[in-house]
Amino acid sequence: MNQELGWSKKSWVQKQALQQPEWPDQVAYQKVIDEIDVRPPLVFAGEIRRLKSELALAQEGKAFLLQGGDCAEEFSRCTAPDIRETLKVILQMALILTYAGEKPVIKVGRIAGQYAKPRSKPTEEIGGVELPSYRGDIINSPEPVLAARIPDANRLLTAYYTSASTLNLLRAYTKGGFASLERVHAWNADFVKSSREGEIYEQLAKEIDKAMSLIRNIGLGQHKELNEVNFYTSHEALLLGYESALTRQDSLTGDWFDCSAHMLWIGDRTRQVDGAHVEFLRGVNNPIGIKIGPGHDLSEIKKLISRINPKNEPGRMTLITRFGANKILDQLPTLIKGVEEEGFKVLWSCDPMHGNTYTSGRFKTRNVEDIFAEIGGFFACHQALGTIPGGIHFELTGEAVTECIGGTEGIAAEHLEQNYATSCDPRLNGKQSLDLAFMIADLLKR
């Protein structure tokens, strides 16, 4: 199929590739890429096909996509406690949404690969000194000194091995009993138990306990579906050398898959129809997300969808809108109408984070009220047009950070500095994530 399209995993090199670092030592860079090219895949074709089939159900309203995780993963934070707490929050959110929406929730993490970030400018000023921008741990380091900001190709190998260890732990947690419905109380971390969100969650957990007791009593308690979950990984496919090095041909079907993650997305800054990122992604058979912001051109979006999904395959294409609370009601309806009139099979998902970022003092932040307002607008637009709001895309962490304002715990601007831990964009903490899960649950019930 790929050869018929004139595609190979390196055909992108003939196109303009934006947001790529300038590696100072090209020989060292190529040596690292060659090393990754022969390493084992991080995920497998069968897992990717399974996710695609689940996303196809979400397009029909028979499932719901929950995608969330760190803004930009840092190698130093890829520890067992950090991974466990992030997974725990996503599992809690998924449980709430499953219970409310009465449909399966597809759990996809921004994890085990979200190490690179596009930047609006190549440099930034810190303390009166202009430095190369921090572009994610896979490229350079956030320390505000010149030596730390020089791209280092060896970080690509660190990213590969860190992803492998993260995936190993995720598989152990999700297939080894941690994700069992028997443990819904154990997922309620101490900092959440003492909150209003935790109290509501505990009530839900008690109802699940009753259901589980019934299931055990009639002899069905050993079913795998009650003790394991499918958990998938995703990241922005930004560094094309790394992504193509991890692209493998499936021995069963002959199709090509980017085995760095189950799902990949392309950002607002790199989705040029004739650009290198689109050229690469059109040939891999992973589910693909397209981020769409307020500056989009509808005709270009249509060309993108046709280019990446020419066979209009179900489960292949997710449109992730990121308009902001004050623009979604103006911009989303036109986009929905334009896409739907072409008969494109897409999953509509809402990223309520990126369009609602602003600066408070010296901190970038987001307000939970703005985030929920955008989600509410997303659901309202789809309800008015008779289309399906199929997913939500969050930046979140299991840590008790103070990076976003609002929520029932009442984080205000003066609290931001208490535990502002992100090196890039502000994330929801565990309590705020559950706040929003309960809010979305109310929308799913309508």
LUMLUM-966089 format. One record per residue (C-alpha): y, x, z; residue number from 1; residue in three letters. Coordinates in steps of 0.001 Angstrom, whole numbers. Layout:
N
[r [Y, X, Z], NUM, 'ALA']
...
//
This chain:
446
[r [0, 0, 0], 1, 'MET']
[r [2418, 2730, 1008], 2, 'ASN']
[r [1757, 4811, -2074], 3, 'GLN']
[r [2404, 1749, -4249], 4, 'GLU']
[r [5846, 1586, -2656], 5, 'LEU']
[r [6506, 5227, -3527], 6, 'GLY']
[r [6435, 6044, 171], 7, 'TRP']
[r [5057, 8938, 2164], 8, 'SER']
[r [5667, 9832, 5768], 9, 'LYS']
[r [8107, 12493, 4563], 10, 'LYS']
[r [9847, 10577, 1768], 11, 'SER']
[r [12774, 9972, 4124], 12, 'TRP']
[r [13868, 13616, 3779], 13, 'VAL']
[r [15336, 12749, 358], 14, 'GLN']
[r [17729, 10269, 1992], 15, 'LYS']
[r [20779, 10658, 4218], 16, 'GLN']
[r [19649, 10836, 7837], 17, 'ALA']
[r [22356, 10017, 10382], 18, 'LEU']
[r [22339, 10817, 14118], 19, 'GLN']
[r [20076, 13841, 13699], 20, 'GLN']
[r [20777, 16898, 15900], 21, 'PRO']
[r [21710, 20230, 14365], 22, 'GLU']
[r [18834, 22377, 15568], 23, 'TRP']
[r [20179, 25948, 15866], 24, 'PRO']
[r [16802, 27562, 15117], 25, 'ASP']
[r [15170, 25814, 12167], 26, 'GLN']
[r [12088, 28056, 12286], 27, 'VAL']
[r [11440, 27136, 15928], 28, 'ALA']
[r [12085, 23470, 15137], 29, 'TYR']
[r [9576, 23417, 12274], 30, 'GLN']
[r [6983, 25179, 14423], 31, 'LYS']
[r [7296, 22432, 17045], 32, 'VAL']
[r [7080, 19665, 14422], 33, 'ILE']
[r [3946, 21272, 12973], 34, 'ASP']
[r [2435, 21414, 16470], 35, 'GLU']
[r [3124, 17706, 17125], 36, 'ILE']
[r [1721, 16842, 13693], 37, 'ASP']
[r [-1766, 17967, 14763], 38, 'VAL']
[r [-1666, 16566, 18315], 39, 'ARG']
[r [-3586, 13328, 19104], 40, 'PRO']
[r [-1737, 10036, 18541], 41, 'PRO']
[r [-10, 8509, 21563], 42, 'LEU']
[r [-972, 4922, 20690], 43, 'VAL']
[r [-3588, 3530, 18347], 44, 'PHE']
[r [-3623, 1399, 15212], 45, 'ALA']
[r [-5746, -1333, 16797], 46, 'GLY']
[r [-3236, -1744, 19639], 47, 'GLU']
[r [-368, -1965, 17163], 48, 'ILE']
[r [-2158, -4606, 15098], 49, 'ARG']
[r [-2810, -6611, 18265], 50, 'ARG']
[r [883, -6533, 19202], 51, 'LEU']
[r [1837, -7648, 15707], 52, 'LYS']
[r [-483, -10656, 15971], 53, 'SER']
[r [1036, -11567, 19346], 54, 'GLU']
[r [4573, -11294, 17960], 55, 'LEU']
[r [3540, -13585, 15096], 56, 'ALA']
[r [2700, -16208, 17735], 57, 'LEU']
[r [6116, -15709, 19335], 58, 'ALA']
[r [7745, -16402, 15960], 59, 'GLN']
[r [6062, -19812, 16076], 60, 'GLU']
[r [7170, -20477, 19668], 61, 'GLY']
[r [3650, -19972, 21049], 62, 'LYS']
[r [4560, -16847, 23060], 63, 'ALA']
[r [7717, -15113, 24346], 64, 'PHE']
[r [8741, -11456, 24051], 65, 'LEU']
[r [9997, -9621, 27145], 66, 'LEU']
[r [11175, -6137, 26219], 67, 'GLN']
[r [12775, -3917, 28839], 68, 'GLY']
[r [13102, -532, 30431], 69, 'GLY']
[r [15375, 2455, 30710], 70, 'ASP']
[r [18464, 3037, 28600], 71, 'CYS']
[r [17424, 6646, 28033], 72, 'ALA']
[r [14393, 8002, 29846], 73, 'GLU']
[r [14885, 11297, 31647], 74, 'GLU']
[r [11990, 13724, 31946], 75, 'PHE']
[r [12691, 14304, 35646], 76, 'SER']
[r [12357, 10570, 36373], 77, 'ARG']
[r [9033, 10107, 34580], 78, 'CYS']
[r [7175, 10180, 37874], 79, 'THR']
[r [4408, 7902, 39122], 80, 'ALA']
[r [6701, 5986, 41543], 81, 'PRO']
[r [9411, 5467, 38903], 82, 'ASP']
[r [6924, 4320, 36266], 83, 'ILE']
[r [5172, 2014, 38732], 84, 'ARG']
[r [8405, 373, 39917], 85, 'GLU']
[r [9668, -258, 36386], 86, 'THR']
[r [6301, -1715, 35380], 87, 'LEU']
[r [6285, -3848, 38531], 88, 'LYS']
[r [9672, -5418, 37702], 89, 'VAL']
[r [8553, -6222, 34147], 90, 'ILE']
[r [5320, -7759, 35455], 91, 'LEU']
[r [7290, -9855, 37942], 92, 'GLN']
[r [9704, -11042, 35262], 93, 'MET']
[r [6822, -11832, 32916], 94, 'ALA']
[r [5037, -13840, 35600], 95, 'LEU']
[r [8147, -15928, 36257], 96, 'ILE']
[r [8679, -16582, 32536], 97, 'LEU']
[r [5005, -17382, 31931], 98, 'THR']
[r [4972, -19875, 34777], 99, 'TYR']
[r [8188, -21543, 33623], 100, 'ALA']
[r [7620, -21487, 29871], 101, 'GLY']
[r [3902, -22298, 30030], 102, 'GLU']
[r [3185, -19776, 27290], 103, 'LYS']
[r [2051, -16125, 27139], 104, 'PRO']
[r [4716, -13463, 27660], 105, 'VAL']
[r [4389, -10320, 25537], 106, 'ILE']
[r [5256, -7326, 27715], 107, 'LYS']
[r [6890, -4428, 25857], 108, 'VAL']
[r [8509, -1523, 27706], 109, 'GLY']
[r [11349, 727, 26638], 110, 'ARG']
[r [9177, 3503, 27981], 111, 'ILE']
[r [7068, 6546, 27039], 112, 'ALA']
[r [9403, 7549, 24211], 113, 'GLY']
[r [12966, 6272, 24746], 114, 'GLN']
[r [14364, 9793, 25115], 115, 'TYR']
[r [16970, 9891, 22331], 116, 'ALA']
[r [20302, 8084, 22116], 117, 'LYS']
[r [22678, 7671, 19166], 118, 'PRO']
[r [26253, 8610, 20003], 119, 'ARG']
[r [29532, 7399, 18584], 120, 'SER']
[r [31028, 10912, 18680], 121, 'LYS']
[r [29445, 14390, 18412], 122, 'PRO']
[r [31467, 15658, 21381], 123, 'THR']
[r [32741, 14331, 24701], 124, 'GLU']
[r [35352, 15532, 27179], 125, 'GLU']
[r [34232, 16237, 30754], 126, 'ILE']
[r [36682, 17593, 33304], 127, 'GLY']
[r [39089, 18583, 30568], 128, 'GLY']
[r [36396, 20505, 28656], 129, 'VAL']
[r [35081, 19339, 25280], 130, 'GLU']
[r [31309, 19624, 25033], 131, 'LEU']
[r [28616, 18500, 22594], 132, 'PRO']
[r [27560, 14970, 23537], 133, 'SER']
[r [24449, 14414, 25598], 134, 'TYR']
[r [21986, 12873, 23126], 135, 'ARG']
[r [18984, 12279, 25370], 136, 'GLY']
[r [16462, 14571, 27072], 137, 'ASP']
[r [14468, 15011, 23874], 138, 'ILE']
[r [17459, 16933, 22447], 139, 'ILE']
[r [19610, 18417, 25220], 140, 'ASN']
[r [20484, 18082, 28903], 141, 'SER']
[r [23184, 15967, 30607], 142, 'PRO']
[r [24516, 18876, 32683], 143, 'GLU']
[r [28192, 19390, 31698], 144, 'PRO']
[r [27877, 23004, 30556], 145, 'VAL']
[r [27717, 24305, 27001], 146, 'LEU']
[r [24302, 25979, 27320], 147, 'ALA']
[r [22701, 22700, 28446], 148, 'ALA']
[r [24156, 20770, 25518], 149, 'ARG']
[r [22721, 22979, 22747], 150, 'ILE']
[r [19770, 21185, 21049], 151, 'PRO']
[r [16440, 22721, 22041], 152, 'ASP']
[r [13421, 21992, 19816], 153, 'ALA']
[r [10998, 22703, 22657], 154, 'ASN']
[r [12197, 19445, 24225], 155, 'ARG']
[r [10358, 17600, 21435], 156, 'LEU']
[r [7077, 18951, 22774], 157, 'LEU']
[r [8092, 18041, 26312], 158, 'THR']
[r [8786, 14512, 25072], 159, 'ALA']
[r [5322, 14295, 23505], 160, 'TYR']
[r [3492, 15428, 26646], 161, 'TYR']
[r [5682, 13332, 28945], 162, 'THR']
[r [4963, 10281, 26792], 163, 'SER']
[r [1238, 11028, 26929], 164, 'ALA']
[r [1225, 11263, 30734], 165, 'SER']
[r [3351, 8113, 31062], 166, 'THR']
[r [1002, 6177, 28788], 167, 'LEU']
[r [-1993, 7434, 30725], 168, 'ASN']
[r [-521, 6048, 33950], 169, 'LEU']
[r [519, 2768, 32337], 170, 'LEU']
[r [-3011, 2224, 31022], 171, 'ARG']
[r [-4429, 2950, 34473], 172, 'ALA']
[r [-2081, 451, 36110], 173, 'TYR']
[r [-2482, -2326, 33552], 174, 'THR']
[r [-6258, -2013, 33093], 175, 'LYS']
[r [-7295, -743, 36523], 176, 'GLY']
[r [-6431, -3657, 38793], 177, 'GLY']
[r [-2736, -3103, 39596], 178, 'PHE']
[r [-1738, -5890, 37170], 179, 'ALA']
[r [-4320, -8353, 38471], 180, 'SER']
[r [-3032, -11801, 39379], 181, 'LEU']
[r [-4696, -11192, 42744], 182, 'GLU']
[r [-1851, -8751, 43456], 183, 'ARG']
[r [1215, -10879, 42756], 184, 'VAL']
[r [2344, -10503, 46388], 185, 'HIS']
[r [1913, -6720, 46259], 186, 'ALA']
[r [4282, -6534, 43280], 187, 'TRP']
[r [7065, -7863, 45514], 188, 'ASN']
[r [8666, -4617, 46626], 189, 'ALA']
[r [10202, -4463, 50094], 190, 'ASP']
[r [13760, -4398, 48763], 191, 'PHE']
[r [13054, -7636, 46883], 192, 'VAL']
[r [11120, -9378, 49678], 193, 'LYS']
[r [14200, -9341, 51864], 194, 'SER']
[r [16310, -11083, 49219], 195, 'SER']
[r [16801, -14616, 47962], 196, 'ARG']
[r [15035, -13655, 44730], 197, 'GLU']
[r [12078, -12385, 46732], 198, 'GLY']
[r [11809, -15612, 48693], 199, 'GLU']
[r [11700, -17693, 45493], 200, 'ILE']
[r [9200, -15260, 43971], 201, 'TYR']
[r [6971, -15519, 47051], 202, 'GLU']
[r [6917, -19309, 46694], 203, 'GLN']
[r [5748, -18910, 43110], 204, 'LEU']
[r [3156, -16339, 44214], 205, 'ALA']
[r [1730, -18799, 46757], 206, 'LYS']
[r [1284, -21405, 44026], 207, 'GLU']
[r [-558, -18817, 41922], 208, 'ILE']
[r [-2737, -17989, 44922], 209, 'ASP']
[r [-3825, -21624, 45079], 210, 'LYS']
[r [-4673, -21610, 41389], 211, 'ALA']
[r [-6588, -18321, 41767], 212, 'MET']
[r [-8540, -19738, 44699], 213, 'SER']
[r [-9624, -22666, 42530], 214, 'LEU']
[r [-10617, -20309, 39696], 215, 'ILE']
[r [-12698, -18145, 42057], 216, 'ARG']
[r [-14371, -21157, 43606], 217, 'ASN']
[r [-15582, -22400, 40223], 218, 'ILE']
[r [-16891, -18934, 39306], 219, 'GLY']
[r [-14306, -17768, 36761], 220, 'LEU']
[r [-12528, -15119, 38839], 221, 'GLY']
[r [-13986, -12110, 37001], 222, 'GLN']
[r [-12422, -12896, 33623], 223, 'HIS']
[r [-10679, -9832, 32205], 224, 'LYS']
[r [-7520, -11837, 31404], 225, 'GLU']
[r [-6982, -12400, 35149], 226, 'LEU']
[r [-7314, -8747, 36081], 227, 'ASN']
[r [-5753, -6865, 33162], 228, 'GLU']
[r [-2659, -7174, 30973], 229, 'VAL']
[r [-1722, -5871, 27561], 230, 'ASN']
[r [1365, -3696, 27942], 231, 'PHE']
[r [3035, -2133, 24917], 232, 'TYR']
[r [5588, 643, 24430], 233, 'THR']
[r [8683, 807, 22240], 234, 'SER']
[r [11697, 2977, 21530], 235, 'HIS']
[r [14400, 3492, 18955], 236, 'GLU']
[r [12975, 5475, 16024], 237, 'ALA']
[r [15887, 7899, 15926], 238, 'LEU']
[r [14544, 11436, 15431], 239, 'LEU']
[r [12764, 11197, 12122], 240, 'LEU']
[r [11073, 14589, 12255], 241, 'GLY']
[r [9380, 13659, 15524], 242, 'TYR']
[r [8478, 10147, 14341], 243, 'GLU']
[r [6982, 11287, 11036], 244, 'SER']
[r [4999, 14033, 12795], 245, 'ALA']
[r [3301, 11317, 14868], 246, 'LEU']
[r [2561, 9088, 11877], 247, 'THR']
[r [-1136, 8738, 11120], 248, 'ARG']
[r [-3278, 7000, 8494], 249, 'GLN']
[r [-5703, 4462, 9954], 250, 'ASP']
[r [-9268, 5341, 9029], 251, 'SER']
[r [-10298, 1651, 8896], 252, 'LEU']
[r [-7572, 195, 6694], 253, 'THR']
[r [-5842, 3163, 5084], 254, 'GLY']
[r [-2508, 1898, 6399], 255, 'ASP']
[r [13, 4216, 8029], 256, 'TRP']
[r [1230, 3746, 11606], 257, 'PHE']
[r [3843, 5577, 13640], 258, 'ASP']
[r [1687, 6371, 16648], 259, 'CYS']
[r [4579, 7410, 18900], 260, 'SER']
[r [4877, 3776, 20121], 261, 'ALA']
[r [3538, 303, 19418], 262, 'HIS']
[r [6923, -1136, 18397], 263, 'MET']
[r [9943, 672, 16988], 264, 'LEU']
[r [13484, -436, 16413], 265, 'TRP']
[r [16374, 710, 14285], 266, 'ILE']
[r [19881, 714, 15698], 267, 'GLY']
[r [23224, -568, 14481], 268, 'ASP']
[r [24302, 2976, 13567], 269, 'ARG']
[r [21276, 3956, 11446], 270, 'THR']
[r [20206, 815, 9559], 271, 'ARG']
[r [21730, 1679, 6161], 272, 'GLN']
[r [19565, 27, 3476], 273, 'VAL']
[r [19401, 3229, 1428], 274, 'ASP']
[r [19304, 5538, 4452], 275, 'GLY']
[r [16529, 7751, 5788], 276, 'ALA']
[r [15643, 5576, 8781], 277, 'HIS']
[r [14994, 2498, 6667], 278, 'VAL']
[r [13051, 4583, 4168], 279, 'GLU']
[r [10761, 5847, 6926], 280, 'PHE']
[r [10268, 2529, 8714], 281, 'LEU']
[r [9527, 532, 5566], 282, 'ARG']
[r [6265, 2458, 5163], 283, 'GLY']
[r [4792, 2331, 8665], 284, 'VAL']
[r [2928, -805, 9710], 285, 'ASN']
[r [4276, -1116, 13257], 286, 'ASN']
[r [6306, -4133, 14323], 287, 'PRO']
[r [9940, -3233, 13635], 288, 'ILE']
[r [13070, -4401, 15416], 289, 'GLY']
[r [16551, -4394, 13893], 290, 'ILE']
[r [19547, -4287, 16243], 291, 'LYS']
[r [22384, -6456, 14922], 292, 'ILE']
[r [25895, -6218, 16374], 293, 'GLY']
[r [29170, -8037, 15695], 294, 'PRO']
[r [30093, -5774, 12777], 295, 'GLY']
[r [27084, -6753, 10661], 296, 'HIS']
[r [27168, -7860, 7030], 297, 'ASP']
[r [24833, -10816, 6399], 298, 'LEU']
[r [23996, -9733, 2863], 299, 'SER']
[r [23019, -6275, 4167], 300, 'GLU']
[r [20796, -7812, 6845], 301, 'ILE']
[r [18995, -9827, 4172], 302, 'LYS']
[r [18482, -6674, 2094], 303, 'LYS']
[r [17176, -4855, 5172], 304, 'LEU']
[r [14614, -7534, 5948], 305, 'ILE']
[r [13418, -7575, 2327], 306, 'SER']
[r [13248, -3790, 2261], 307, 'ARG']
[r [11286, -3367, 5510], 308, 'ILE']
[r [9121, -6489, 5208], 309, 'ASN']
[r [8768, -7203, 1466], 310, 'PRO']
[r [5581, -9245, 1958], 311, 'LYS']
[r [7224, -11402, 4661], 312, 'ASN']
[r [4384, -10547, 7036], 313, 'GLU']
[r [4317, -12510, 10314], 314, 'PRO']
[r [4877, -10386, 13421], 315, 'GLY']
[r [6408, -7520, 11478], 316, 'ARG']
[r [10138, -8195, 11945], 317, 'MET']
[r [12166, -8805, 15113], 318, 'THR']
[r [15936, -9310, 14883], 319, 'LEU']
[r [17561, -8158, 18139], 320, 'ILE']
[r [21095, -9540, 18349], 321, 'THR']
[r [23719, -7828, 20532], 322, 'ARG']
[r [26999, -9644, 20047], 323, 'PHE']
[r [28480, -9916, 23544], 324, 'GLY']
[r [29165, -13051, 25560], 325, 'ALA']
[r [32507, -13695, 23889], 326, 'ASN']
[r [31219, -13445, 20311], 327, 'LYS']
[r [27703, -14857, 20242], 328, 'ILE']
[r [28675, -18500, 19680], 329, 'LEU']
[r [30845, -17491, 16718], 330, 'ASP']
[r [28482, -15023, 15056], 331, 'GLN']
[r [24886, -15990, 15807], 332, 'LEU']
[r [24778, -19418, 14070], 333, 'PRO']
[r [25889, -17962, 10736], 334, 'THR']
[r [23313, -15195, 11001], 335, 'LEU']
[r [20517, -17628, 11884], 336, 'ILE']
[r [21388, -19969, 9002], 337, 'LYS']
[r [21591, -17095, 6519], 338, 'GLY']
[r [18222, -15643, 7523], 339, 'VAL']
[r [16419, -18970, 7825], 340, 'GLU']
[r [17575, -20221, 4416], 341, 'GLU']
[r [15811, -17230, 2823], 342, 'GLU']
[r [12519, -18239, 4463], 343, 'GLY']
[r [12201, -14899, 6269], 344, 'PHE']
[r [9557, -14823, 9009], 345, 'LYS']
[r [11385, -13185, 11899], 346, 'VAL']
[r [11303, -13209, 15672], 347, 'LEU']
[r [14730, -13828, 17223], 348, 'TRP']
[r [15417, -11744, 20325], 349, 'SER']
[r [18583, -11297, 22391], 350, 'CYS']
[r [19898, -7986, 23728], 351, 'ASP']
[r [22563, -9206, 26190], 352, 'PRO']
[r [23353, -5705, 27447], 353, 'MET']
[r [25070, -3634, 24759], 354, 'HIS']
[r [27732, -6141, 23733], 355, 'GLY']
[r [28881, -6546, 27337], 356, 'ASN']
[r [29561, -2946, 28339], 357, 'THR']
[r [32984, -2014, 29705], 358, 'TYR']
[r [34545, 666, 31899], 359, 'THR']
[r [35487, 133, 35534], 360, 'SER']
[r [37298, 3181, 36819], 361, 'GLY']
[r [35164, 6129, 35761], 362, 'ARG']
[r [31955, 4112, 35364], 363, 'PHE']
[r [30502, 2243, 32406], 364, 'LYS']
[r [29171, -1058, 33689], 365, 'THR']
[r [28068, -4585, 32772], 366, 'ARG']
[r [28530, -7872, 34577], 367, 'ASN']
[r [25480, -10039, 35223], 368, 'VAL']
[r [27566, -13155, 34516], 369, 'GLU']
[r [28399, -11850, 31019], 370, 'ASP']
[r [24756, -10982, 30421], 371, 'ILE']
[r [23606, -14444, 31365], 372, 'PHE']
[r [26413, -16059, 29366], 373, 'ALA']
[r [25169, -14300, 26240], 374, 'GLU']
[r [21593, -15370, 26962], 375, 'ILE']
[r [22785, -18953, 27440], 376, 'GLY']
[r [24641, -18812, 24134], 377, 'GLY']
[r [21541, -17408, 22437], 378, 'PHE']
[r [19394, -20315, 23624], 379, 'PHE']
[r [22130, -22881, 22865], 380, 'ALA']
[r [22549, -21699, 19267], 381, 'CYS']
[r [18830, -21868, 18576], 382, 'HIS']
[r [18520, -25276, 20199], 383, 'GLN']
[r [21371, -26614, 18067], 384, 'ALA']
[r [19827, -25250, 14866], 385, 'LEU']
[r [16222, -26124, 15648], 386, 'GLY']
[r [15085, -22499, 15573], 387, 'THR']
[r [13076, -20519, 18124], 388, 'ILE']
[r [14640, -18187, 20740], 389, 'PRO']
[r [11659, -15866, 20895], 390, 'GLY']
[r [12556, -12953, 23133], 391, 'GLY']
[r [14840, -10997, 25457], 392, 'ILE']
[r [15635, -7265, 25411], 393, 'HIS']
[r [16916, -5697, 28665], 394, 'PHE']
[r [17879, -2290, 30004], 395, 'GLU']
[r [16504, -2215, 33551], 396, 'LEU']
[r [14935, -48, 36217], 397, 'THR']
[r [12842, -587, 39316], 398, 'GLY']
[r [15239, 1627, 41279], 399, 'GLU']
[r [17833, 74, 43609], 400, 'ALA']
[r [20715, 1309, 41466], 401, 'VAL']
[r [24295, 24, 41547], 402, 'THR']
[r [25203, 269, 37867], 403, 'GLU']
[r [25792, -3380, 36869], 404, 'CYS']
[r [28221, -5707, 38653], 405, 'ILE']
[r [27169, -9106, 40004], 406, 'GLY']
[r [23911, -10808, 40846], 407, 'GLY']
[r [22993, -12509, 44091], 408, 'THR']
[r [23274, -9221, 46010], 409, 'GLU']
[r [26979, -9156, 45121], 410, 'GLY']
[r [27473, -5695, 43612], 411, 'ILE']
[r [31204, -5225, 42997], 412, 'ALA']
[r [33212, -2514, 41232], 413, 'ALA']
[r [33693, -608, 44500], 414, 'GLU']
[r [29895, -412, 44924], 415, 'HIS']
[r [29173, 1299, 41601], 416, 'LEU']
[r [29404, 4826, 42961], 417, 'GLU']
[r [26854, 4150, 45730], 418, 'GLN']
[r [23840, 4718, 43475], 419, 'ASN']
[r [25002, 5163, 39891], 420, 'TYR']
[r [22052, 7128, 38538], 421, 'ALA']
[r [22025, 6638, 34756], 422, 'THR']
[r [22980, 9425, 32377], 423, 'SER']
[r [23827, 6934, 29623], 424, 'CYS']
[r [24256, 3162, 29906], 425, 'ASP']
[r [24161, 1011, 33067], 426, 'PRO']
[r [20874, -752, 33917], 427, 'ARG']
[r [19935, -3835, 35881], 428, 'LEU']
[r [18193, -3129, 39162], 429, 'ASN']
[r [15105, -4994, 40394], 430, 'GLY']
[r [16986, -7787, 42152], 431, 'LYS']
[r [19299, -8401, 39210], 432, 'GLN']
[r [16328, -8422, 36837], 433, 'SER']
[r [14644, -11145, 38873], 434, 'LEU']
[r [17944, -13062, 39025], 435, 'ASP']
[r [17949, -13169, 35246], 436, 'LEU']
[r [14239, -13965, 34990], 437, 'ALA']
[r [14750, -17105, 37087], 438, 'PHE']
[r [17803, -18043, 34985], 439, 'MET']
[r [15862, -17619, 31731], 440, 'ILE']
[r [12973, -19578, 33267], 441, 'ALA']
[r [15337, -22550, 33653], 442, 'ASP']
[r [16305, -22257, 29975], 443, 'LEU']
[r [12649, -22133, 28892], 444, 'LEU']
[r [11940, -25353, 30780], 445, 'LYS']
[r [14542, -27312, 28797], 446, 'ARG']
//
